[in-house]
Amino acid sequence: MRLHKILSIALLVTIFFSCHKKEDEAAQPTTSTHVHTNGTDILDANGNKLYLRGVAFGNEVWTDVEIPSTHHAEVDYGRVHDMGMNAIRFYMNYKTFEDDANPYVYKTSGWDWIDQNITWAKNHNVYLILNMHVPQGGFQSNGNGGALWNNPENQARLKALWFNIAKRYANEPVIAGFDLLNEPVVTTSIDQWKNFAQDIIDTIRTVNKTHMIVVERVNAVGTDWSSNADMNFFELNDNNLAYEFHFYSPMEFTHQGADWITNPPIPQGQVYPDLNKSYVTGTSSFLTATFSNPKITTGTYDWTEYVESPKFKINDAKIKLCQPSVVNRANTGKIWVDDIVVKEYDENNNFVRTVWNIDITSYDGWYYWSQDGSGSAGTDLTTGHSNSNSVYMQSSASDANLSNNKYKFIPKQGYSYTISGWVKGENVTVGSAAMFRLDCEQISAGGAVYAFDKAYLASQVDQYYQWTKAHNRPLFLGEFGAIQYAFISDRGGIQWVNDMIDILKEREAHFTYHDYHEDNFGLYKGYGSPVDPTKCNQPLIDLFKSKLP
């Protein structure tokens, strides 16, 4: 019975499209009167280069409100224009147009809402990019929208809705484009979205040959959020098409404190820029270390300073990363370590900065290795130097060490580095080779290492441009932004956005910031209530005014 119902609906949809195809094709303009693409460029109706730059209207789509009348009003279009912006990515929830209990029957209130926004957009010279943010089958971004891919009826309904949107607004030039689906998370393969996107495009083109269509890359396949060599893009057949990506890199900065991310949670506190935080493309491997550092004192003793080691000069171009480690080679006793300090000196041995001052509070991120599997390591919450916490190693019969990847840093060629710390010993073996050490790594061929700065952001953005440039298509950054916690306590949210805008403008990019009115990412706060201009991220608004157009 269910199969019969699905087939019947599919037949009705096919007949619906067929009945309109001939008359609608005849009605299409033969020259462009709308925003359209040409190679990697987006052009306006007059054929001039156009840079779509603006903000997203979230429209409270996550709460399934049918008409988000408190999200914005006409005055907000004026505020968008005053920031130097010319585009709004307009989030839509399918429930604005139809009910699950009454599919394919579209609500007058939904059309009226879109019509109202079109009027406001025209009044303030702002383009709209209509984005299906919540489709039939569920919101995709968090991986809970599998019903779109597993239930053919949901796909038929989404395709029919786009058919009707495209038909109704075929002659509306203030709509810059149709953004078919937000952050697709398919269930089995990228081809699911590729084939469905082509089907929607072909359907739209039966009634609308003028509007630009925007297709986003696949966000994830099942629970796999990685990207393939094509950055999860794919080629489609249409001559007025732009591709889309979203950018929140790195998540530990842009989503710090996000309460909807729990596995694992992302703590607050990451700052930008952070020259001690490193990101590697390719793979890193051990190259050398400060093997000649002094040995830790043998015997049993209370907390004792391991004084600053000799300066280790970086004079090998293959050295790309360094990190502090503690060696416990051939020590069957036990050592506790705390308050590890790494210092940097310039070419003339002048002190430059303290790279790390590690007051150990937990075992988070620490990794113990021993050559023969002997010994152990962990956190002692009752024994510490500057507080009650430290890490320990014990019973290491062979070579052994303890390190933590989060303390890797990028050394400078010609500069020197030292390590010091505090140690407590219990029966430390005479003749053992326990020491504080700096380990140095190399990067595989073709790889690179970046600090958390503008160069890193640019390298990540450029991954997406490589594919679209090779395929001669425009690229649209539909979402980028940082959570509210990135803008407090001098964490660098404004600098991150500033650098992103510079990077994007250098690449003549099209982009919309996420987003205009909500509590976590919004320029204006107060989710579920009208915009209050006094509750806003004013420094961010001022930044947009200074950087755009």
Sequence and secondary structure as in RCSB ss.txt:
>XXXX:A:sequence
MRLHKILSIALLVTIFFSCHKKEDEAAQPTTSTHVHTNGTDILDANGNKLYLRGVAFGNEVWTDVEIPSTHHAEV
DYGRVHDMGMNAIRFYMNYKTFEDDANPYVYKTSGWDWIDQNITWAKNHNVYLILNMHVPQGGFQSNGNGGALWN
NPENQARLKALWFNIAKRYANEPVIAGFDLLNEPVVTTSIDQWKNFAQDIIDTIRTVNKTHMIVVERVNAVGTDW
SSNADMNFFELNDNNLAYEFHFYSPMEFTHQGADWITNPPIPQGQVYPDLNKSYVTGTSSFLTATFSNPKITTGT
YDWTEYVESPKFKINDAKIKLCQPSVVNRANTGKIWVDDIVVKEYDENNNFVRTVWNIDITSYDGWYYWSQDGSG
SAGTDLTTGHSNSNSVYMQSSASDANLSNNKYKFIPKQGYSYTISGWVKGENVTVGSAAMFRLDCEQISAGGAVY
AFDKAYLASQVDQYYQWTKAHNRPLFLGEFGAIQYAFISDRGGIQWVNDMIDILKEREAHFTYHDYHEDNFGLYK
GYGSPVDPTKCNQPLIDLFKSKLP
>XXXX:A:secstr
 HHHHHHHHHHHHHHHHHHHHHHHHHHS SS  S EEETTEEE TTS B   EEEEE TTGGGT SS TTT  HH
HHHHHHHTT  EEEEEEEGGGT BTTBTT   HHHHHHHHHHHHHHHHTT EEEEEEEE TT  TTTT  THHHH
 HHHHHHHHHHHHHHHHHTTT TTEEEEE  SS EESS HHHHHHHHHHHHHHHTTT SSSEEEEE   EETTB 
   TTTT      SSEEEEEEE  SHHHHTTT TT BTTB  S   SSEEEEEEEES EEEEEE TTS     EE
EEEEEE     EE   TT  EEEEEEEEETEEEEEEEEEEEEEEE TTS EEEEEEEE     TTEEEEETTS  
EEEEESS  SSSS EEEEEEE S EEEEEGGG B   TT EEEEEEEEEEEEE TT EEEEEEEEEEE TT EEE
EESHHHHHHHHHHHHHHHHHTT  EEEEEE   GGGGSTT  HHHHHHHHHHHHHHTT EEEES SBSTTT SB 
 TTS   TTSB HHHHHHHHHH  
